[in-house]
Amino acid sequence: MDCLQCQSVLAKCLGPFHEWEGRLYVAKATEYNLIHLTPIQALGTSNSSYSIKDQLQLNPMFANHGRQSTFEDVERLMRKMNQEWKVLCMTDLVYNHSADNSPWLMEHPECGYNLENSPHLKPAFLLDRILSHFSMEVVEGKWTHRGIPPVIKDEGTLTVSC
């Protein structure tokens, strides 16, 4: 192998697990020799690929007719890709990206970032609060006197001078 030619794939967009092989084969057929998958674990309420609800469970989106796939199923496919297709596969492990609805984080809130264990985040927290309050005031029409309407209809609305 002279080089790695990597195709990144949003795992949550692969559909039921039984369809993965056909979809991933396209990367092999187009001469990629490494497939990078975003996290394959159960996702949180935001459905972000990097917001993990349960690090020990596959995403339920991969179920097929009620049967949940397993990490062993994924391992079998990865071995086939490696041994038969000569394609490497890797996935991101993001154990520090727990979703707000992660049972583990609810049991261990001290593990999440907060202003006590991460005081350096205070400026970001304050800015976020200010922007949140400002946004609510805009929606309530409290800034129309400054030319900021409660509803943004087009790009022109954003070019307001205060």
N, C-alpha and C positions, 0 to 999 in steps of 0.2 A: 504494500500500500504506500503510494508516494505522498498522499495528502488526505486530509479529511474534508469531505464536501458535505456540509451539514444542512439538513432541512429541519426547521423548527415547526412543531405542530402544536396547536392548542388542543390538548387532550379532551377538554370538555366539548369540543366540536367533532369528535370522532364518532359519536353516536354509540349505539349498543356495541358491547365488546365483540360480538360475533361478526361485526362489520369492519373491525379494525384492520384485519389482515389485508383485505382488498384495498382499503384506503391507503394503508402504509406502503403497499407494494408499488404504488405510483412513484414514490420517492426512489425506490430501488430501480424501477424501470427508467427513470430519468437520471440514473447514475449517481445518486447520492449514496454515500457509504456510511453515513451517520444520521440517525434520526434523533432529534432532541424533543422530548415531550415535556410540556408544562406539567405541573403536579397532577397526579392521578388520584389523589385522595378526595374524600368528601369535602365539598366546598361549603362555605358559610353563606349567610343571608345575602351578601353582596354579589355572590356568584362570580367573584373575581377568581381568576386562576391561581392567585397567590394569597388567598384568604381561606385557610384550611379549618374546617369544622372538626374533623376527626382524622388525625394523622394515621390511625390504624385501620381505617376503612376506605375501600375504594369508593369513588364517586358513584352514587346510586344511579346516575344517568347512564351508566354502562350496563345496567341490568337488561336482560333479554327475556321478555315474556314472564316477568316476575322472578327469574333466577338471577341473583346477584353474582357477578363475577368475583373472582378471588385474586389475590396477589399471585397465587400459583398459576392461574390462567395467564396472567400477564407474563410471568416468568417463562412459561412454555412458548408463548409467542416470541418473546425476546430471544430465546435460545434458537428457535427456528430461523428467525431473521439473521442471527449471527452465523449459525452453522450452515444453513442452506442458501441464504441470500448473500452471505458475506457482508452484512450490514450491521454496524454497531448501533446500539440504542442506549440512550441515557435519559434520565428524568431529573428534574429539579427536586431537591429535598429542602423544604422550607419550614422546618419545625418551629422557627421563630415568627411565623406569619399566621398566628392563630386568629380565627374569626371571632367576632364579637359574641357569637352564639356557640362557641366551643365549650362543651362540657368540662374539658380539662381546665380551661382558663377560668371558668366559673368556680371550679373547685379550688383553684390556686390563683386568685386575683393578683397576688404579689408578683406573679411572673409577667404580668402585662406592664407595659410602660405606663407610668403615672407620674404625677408631679413629686411624689415622695421618693421613689427610687430612681427617678431620672429628672432631677431639678433643672438640667440644662434645656429641657423642653418647655419651660415656662414661657419664654418669648413666643414660641410657636403656638402654644395654647392661648395666650392672650390675643395674638393676632387672629387666630381662628374665631375666638369669641367675638371680637370686634367686628369681623367680617360677617359673622352670623347675625349679630344684632343689626348691623347696617342693612343686610339683605332683607331682614324682616321689616325694617322701617321702610325700605323701598317698596316692598310688596303692599304695605299698608298705606302707601301714597304720601308718606311724610317728607319726601324729597322732591315732590313735583315743583315746589317753589324754586328749586335749583335746576330745573330742567331735566330731572331724572324721573321718567314715567314708571309706574308700577309694573308695566308689562313691556318687555323688549320684543318688538315686532320684526326688526331688521337690523342690519349692521349699522345703519345710520343713527339709530338710537344710542349706540355705544359711543359715538363720537361727540359727547356732550362736554362742554367746558364748564367746569364748576367755578 
